Amino acid sequence: MVLKIVQAGEPVLRQRARDLTPEEMTSPATWQLISLMRDTMRDAPGVGLAAPQVGVDVRLVVIEDRAEYMAGLPAADLAAREREPVDFHVLINPRLIVEDATPAEFQEGCLSVSGFLALVRRARGVRVEAFDENGQPFSRSARGWYARILQHEVDHLDGTLYIDRMEPRSFSTLDNHRRHWASRQVADIRQALGLTP
């Protein structure tokens, strides 16, 4: 079973989600929500999903970037994005700390802003401190694309969408992205759109 992914304009996407209590973290209801969110993310498919995206205002995220999602992508693009597979995991009440503020800018999309992409600048490296699905605290550092996923998903918990951080002139439908921009480097896209470096 998959859940409905709500789209931009739904109030839940613009509110700060509430923390789960220690009791809620390991409750059957939370485990069921995690299972449904995992199935929904995989069905979409996506690399991350925050509870507000399925209409639930709690600080809960599921993440997974499968190797199959990278199949067919040029090795140079994967290297530039520092993109590697990330195993499925759960973040409850996550907190992000920027470890490398070097800006990394790439095209980014969202399951709750379906059919569009834009250039978004993110920190290159972050550390996440959170609880897992068993209520156990953990900390993990991330760089590149995984760091981008973490920032994107934690933004959802704070009521922020990537369109709040995007380069507005780069906003594009997915079809036009494929036709005009997908094979181009970020610097070329910026130049074509008349954006400063």
C-alpha positions as CSV (number, residue, x, y, z in Angstrom):
1,M,0.0,0.0,0.0
2,V,1.2,3.5,-0.8
3,L,0.2,6.8,0.6
4,K,-0.8,9.9,-1.3
5,I,2.0,12.4,-1.6
6,V,0.6,15.9,-1.0
7,Q,1.6,18.7,-3.4
8,A,2.7,22.3,-2.9
9,G,-0.2,24.4,-1.6
10,E,-1.1,21.9,1.2
11,P,-0.7,23.7,4.5
12,V,1.1,20.7,6.1
13,L,4.1,21.4,3.8
14,R,4.5,24.9,5.2
15,Q,4.3,24.2,8.9
16,R,7.1,23.2,11.3
17,A,6.5,19.5,12.1
18,R,6.4,18.5,15.7
19,D,8.9,16.2,17.4
20,L,7.9,12.6,18.2
21,T,8.0,11.8,21.9
22,P,10.2,8.9,23.1
23,E,7.0,6.7,23.4
24,E,5.9,7.6,19.9
25,M,9.3,6.8,18.3
26,T,8.9,3.0,18.9
27,S,5.1,2.8,18.8
28,P,3.4,0.4,16.4
29,A,1.7,3.4,14.7
30,T,5.1,4.9,13.9
31,W,6.5,1.6,12.6
32,Q,3.5,1.3,10.4
33,L,4.0,4.9,9.1
34,I,7.7,4.1,8.4
35,S,6.8,1.0,6.4
36,L,4.1,2.9,4.4
37,M,6.5,5.8,3.8
38,R,9.2,3.4,2.6
39,D,6.8,1.8,0.2
40,T,5.6,5.2,-1.0
41,M,9.1,6.5,-1.6
42,R,10.1,3.4,-3.6
43,D,6.9,3.5,-5.6
44,A,7.3,7.2,-6.6
45,P,10.3,6.5,-7.0
46,G,12.3,9.0,-4.8
47,V,15.4,9.1,-2.7
48,G,13.8,10.6,0.4
49,L,10.4,11.2,1.9
50,A,9.4,13.3,4.9
51,A,6.2,12.7,6.9
52,P,4.7,16.1,6.0
53,Q,4.8,15.0,2.4
54,V,2.2,12.3,3.2
55,G,0.2,14.7,5.3
56,V,1.6,13.8,8.7
57,D,3.1,16.7,10.8
58,V,5.8,14.8,12.6
59,R,9.6,15.0,12.3
60,L,10.2,11.7,10.6
61,V,12.1,11.0,7.3
62,V,12.9,7.9,5.3
63,I,15.9,7.9,2.9
64,E,17.3,5.5,0.4
65,D,19.3,6.1,-2.8
66,R,19.5,2.8,-4.6
67,A,22.3,1.9,-7.1
68,E,19.6,1.2,-9.7
69,Y,18.6,4.9,-9.6
70,M,22.1,5.7,-10.8
71,A,22.3,3.1,-13.6
72,G,22.8,4.8,-16.9
73,L,23.9,8.1,-15.5
74,P,27.3,9.3,-16.8
75,A,30.2,8.5,-14.4
76,A,31.3,12.2,-14.7
77,D,27.9,13.4,-13.5
78,L,27.9,10.9,-10.5
79,A,31.4,12.1,-9.6
80,A,30.5,15.8,-9.8
81,R,27.5,15.2,-7.6
82,E,29.5,12.9,-5.3
83,R,26.6,10.5,-5.6
84,E,26.8,7.0,-4.2
85,P,24.2,4.5,-3.0
86,V,22.7,5.1,0.4
87,D,21.0,2.2,2.3
88,F,17.5,2.6,3.6
89,H,17.4,4.4,7.0
90,V,15.0,6.4,9.2
91,L,15.6,9.7,10.8
92,I,13.4,10.7,13.8
93,N,13.7,14.3,15.2
94,P,16.8,15.0,13.0
95,R,19.1,17.9,13.5
96,L,21.6,19.0,10.9
97,I,25.0,20.6,11.5
98,V,26.9,22.0,8.5
99,E,30.4,20.5,8.3
100,D,31.4,21.8,4.9
101,A,29.7,25.0,3.8
102,T,31.2,24.9,0.4
103,P,28.3,25.5,-1.9
104,A,27.3,22.7,-4.3
105,E,24.7,23.7,-6.9
106,F,22.7,21.1,-9.0
107,Q,19.3,20.6,-10.4
108,E,16.9,19.4,-7.7
109,G,13.3,18.2,-7.8
110,C,10.7,17.1,-5.2
111,L,7.9,14.6,-5.0
112,S,5.7,17.4,-3.6
113,V,6.4,19.8,-6.4
114,S,5.8,17.1,-9.0
115,G,7.1,17.6,-12.6
116,F,9.5,20.5,-12.0
117,L,13.2,21.0,-11.3
118,A,15.5,24.0,-10.5
119,L,19.1,24.8,-9.6
120,V,19.5,24.7,-5.8
121,R,22.6,25.6,-3.9
122,R,23.3,23.4,-0.8
123,A,26.1,22.9,1.7
124,R,28.5,20.2,0.5
125,G,28.8,18.4,3.8
126,V,26.6,18.0,6.8
127,R,26.2,15.8,9.9
128,V,22.8,14.6,11.0
129,E,22.0,13.7,14.6
130,A,18.7,11.8,15.0
131,F,17.0,8.8,16.4
132,D,16.4,5.6,14.5
133,E,13.2,3.5,14.3
134,N,14.2,1.8,17.5
135,G,14.5,5.1,19.4
136,Q,18.3,4.9,19.5
137,P,20.3,8.1,18.9
138,F,22.9,8.2,16.1
139,S,25.1,10.6,14.2
140,R,26.2,10.3,10.6
141,S,28.2,12.6,8.4
142,A,27.4,13.0,4.7
143,R,28.9,14.7,1.7
144,G,27.7,15.4,-1.8
145,W,24.4,14.1,-3.0
146,Y,23.6,12.4,0.3
147,A,24.2,15.7,2.1
148,R,21.8,17.3,-0.4
149,I,19.1,14.7,0.3
150,L,19.4,15.2,4.1
151,Q,19.1,19.0,3.7
152,H,16.1,18.7,1.4
153,E,14.3,16.3,3.7
154,V,15.0,18.2,6.9
155,D,13.8,21.4,5.2
156,H,10.5,19.6,4.7
157,L,10.2,19.2,8.5
158,D,10.7,23.0,8.9
159,G,8.0,23.9,6.3
160,T,10.6,24.7,3.6
161,L,10.4,23.6,0.0
162,Y,13.3,23.6,-2.5
163,I,11.5,26.4,-4.4
164,D,12.3,28.6,-1.5
165,R,16.0,28.1,-2.1
166,M,16.1,27.7,-5.9
167,E,17.6,30.0,-8.6
168,P,14.2,31.2,-9.9
169,R,15.3,31.6,-13.5
170,S,16.3,27.9,-13.6
171,F,12.8,26.6,-12.7
172,S,11.7,24.2,-15.4
173,T,9.3,21.5,-16.2
174,L,10.8,18.0,-16.2
175,D,10.1,17.6,-19.9
176,N,11.9,20.9,-20.7
177,H,14.7,19.9,-18.4
178,R,15.2,16.7,-20.4
179,R,15.0,18.5,-23.7
180,H,17.2,21.5,-22.9
181,W,19.2,21.2,-19.7
182,A,19.8,17.6,-18.6
183,S,23.0,17.1,-20.6
184,R,24.5,20.5,-19.6
185,Q,26.8,21.4,-16.8
186,V,25.7,23.8,-14.1
187,A,28.0,26.6,-15.4
188,D,26.6,26.2,-18.9
189,I,23.0,26.4,-17.6
190,R,23.8,29.5,-15.6
191,Q,25.4,31.2,-18.6
192,A,22.5,30.3,-20.9
193,L,20.1,31.7,-18.4
194,G,22.1,34.9,-18.0
195,L,22.9,34.2,-14.3
196,T,26.1,35.4,-12.7
197,P,28.7,32.7,-11.8
